[in-house]
Structure formats: structure tokens, C-alpha cells
Amino acid sequence: MMRPILGLFALLTAFSLTTLSAFAAAPACDSGNGGITLPSGFCALVVADNLGAARHAVVAPNGDLFVGLQDGGIAALHDSKGNGRFDVKETFGKKSVTGIAFHDGYLYFATPLTVERYKWSAGQLKPTGAPEIVVSGFPTEHEHEDKGLTFDRSGHLYVNVGAPSNACQSRDRRAGVPGMNPCPILEKHGGVWRFEADKLNQTQQDGVRFATGLRQFPAITWHDGAVFLVMNNRDQLDTLWPKYFTVEDNATRPAEPMYRAVMGSNFGWPYCFYDYTQQKVLQNPEYGGDGKTSDHCSQYTLPVASYPAHWAPVDVMFYSGDQFPKSYRGGAFIAFHGSWNRAPQPQAGYNVTFQPFADGKPSGKFEVFADGFKGKDPLMNPSDAVARPDGLAQAPDGSLYITDSQHGKIWRVIYRGN
């Protein structure tokens, strides 16, 4: 009768030793977590700094980190000493990079006008040849041109094409100007385009418009049979439409929505916006809305979750590791770059938020996971922020990397246990 109990004890002991060994092997965290705050049981260390404007990142199987740089190129980081900090850096490429990912033996990266790739070998830190063009011919407008990318399991590449507009006005960003109806911008912008991942020299015309009705969303990823994205919503409700909206309305109402996109999804931009305070979709004032009207908006797909106005989502990552507690597994981390247009109220966002998921959909209220990046509180000017979260990547051991676009700092977040 004792054998099952002894067997269970041995199993638990082995599990505890394995867990303790994993914790012991993890690098030491910095005092004060490198300036950020985290939930109980978590700590962080700064593993790189002064990279420049660091955007999205991806981790190779051997633990090397590859970071897209807004000012041009990709930074490849390697830990040669085994202490958890990157002491070797190679930089290659010249174009501004946001989206970056490994897929089928290639390192793919997205620039404002192209998606390109390098042939990659295990353990390689720097490519030996020139990149291949996968997709070119994207629109050349400079507003909302940054692109994320993601892949499904059927050989398709998905890219966001942002809309160079606030609400498709004929003269954008002027008070009281109505929106164009239908909005011609949606023909080549404001949606997700799908391409063949392994086919070279495609143009946007060769792709398929997978989803539409979106403003800007470099926070894009494939998960559970669909594209999940978090969108930057409209700006300047109060200055463009003071008849209907106050300063507080602008600061609180236009939610940053998370959408689940499948073929043919339409999310309603520029005709409608999701109101965070009322948790419902409303007509944009450019299309006859007054802050209360929701006529014609019921035809559009609703968000699966929503976040406060102007937090500015720039990356999203579903956690698939096992280092973090069970409650984090399968949920989504979102990097919020932080607002610029909430004045005279303080700016907000500047954090990494966690959205729990269960059975393929959000399963409760989000939590601010990592905070303290902006430093000064209250913050009135984004340029005064100490750091602005931008990219997220999961290490082989299940720890989490966070990039900063202000000065190019990289944090590694580790779970130590309570």
C-alpha cells in the first residue's frame, strides 16, 4: 500500500529539484528590476542597452536575440559568457525594421515598404548574403507605415497595411470635416494582407486582402487558427468634434481593441469606433455620429477584448512557455508604446499588459504586467519618458524579453516564485 505514495513522493521530489535547478540556472536579476515593476514572484534584468530605437524581436533556438531597429537594420545579440547578458552584438541591414520572425529556415523582416528574408542556419549570428524580396509594392504614404508580420501553419504570411488617416476625411485632421463614403483608402490600406510565405518577388496586388476596417496595428500574430491583432484607434475626438466630445472623452473613449480576424472580417474603421467607457461600438462623428449613435455599426465584427484609449499597442505575443505560472499560459502579452495626445491630461500606457485566455478567447480582465517604463508620473510629454515598450519575445526557457524604442534597452523577465 506504500508504493503509490512513495512513487508520488519521488515524482514530486524530482519535479521540485528540476524546478529549483531551472531557477538556479537562470541569471541573477537586477536590483529594482532595471527600473520596472512586476507582479510578485517575477524579477528582471537588463540584458542589453543603447541599441537605438528597438522594435520587434525574435529569439533563435540557441537563445540569440534578433531585434528590429527603427533607425535601420537588425541587431543580433549573443551571450558568450553564459551569464544571461548579451555581450556580443552584430548589426546588419540598413532599412527601418519592425516585424521580425523565423520561418522555415529563414529570418523574415518587415520594413515600411517590403517584407524580406535572409537564409539562416542554426547558430548563425550574421547573414553572409543579401536579403531576398518576398513582398514589395506596399503603399508609400508615411503615416502608419510600420509593419508587423506573422505566419500560419499552412504556408501563409500575414502583414498589416496601416491606413494613413485618422478617419478617412477628405482633408484629414481638420475640425468638422466629414469622412469619405465609401472610404477609398480601404482599397490598399487599413487591413491584413495574406501572401505565400515561400514565394519571392510578390507585390501587394499578388496578395489577398484577408481582413479590412482597421486603422493601424503592428501588433499582429497568428494564434489558434486566426490572426489576432490589437489596433491603434482614432485620435482627436475633442479637437475635431468639440460639439460632441470633450477633452475627457478623447482621453477615455476610443478603445484600443483586440480583434480575432478570419478571412473576410470587417472591423468597421473608419465608419465606427469601439467606445471603451460604454463597451459598445458607435458611429464616428465623421459619419454622422454624435457620441451616442450606433446606427449601421452592428454589421461589423466586435472586438474580443478592449483596452484604454491611446495606450498605443505595438506588439502582441501569446505565451507558450512553462516557466511562468499556469495562469499565464496561453494568454497574450501586449506591448503598449504609450499615448501622445491625452493632454492636458497626463499621458498613459507605457506598459506591458497581460490578457488571460481560456478556450481560445479572453477569460477575464486584463492586468498591467510590467510598468514603470515612463519614469516620470504624471507624464505630459512622451519624449520625457525613460522608456517605451515596443517588442516582446519568448526565450527558450520561457522567460520574456521586452524591448524599448526610446534608448534601446532590453529587459529579460524571469519567474522566481513566491
Order of alpha helices (4+ residues) and beta strands (2+ residues): alpha-beta-beta-beta-beta-beta-beta-beta-beta-beta-beta-beta-beta-beta-beta-beta-beta-alpha-alpha-beta-beta-beta-beta-beta-beta-beta-beta-beta-beta-beta-beta-beta-beta
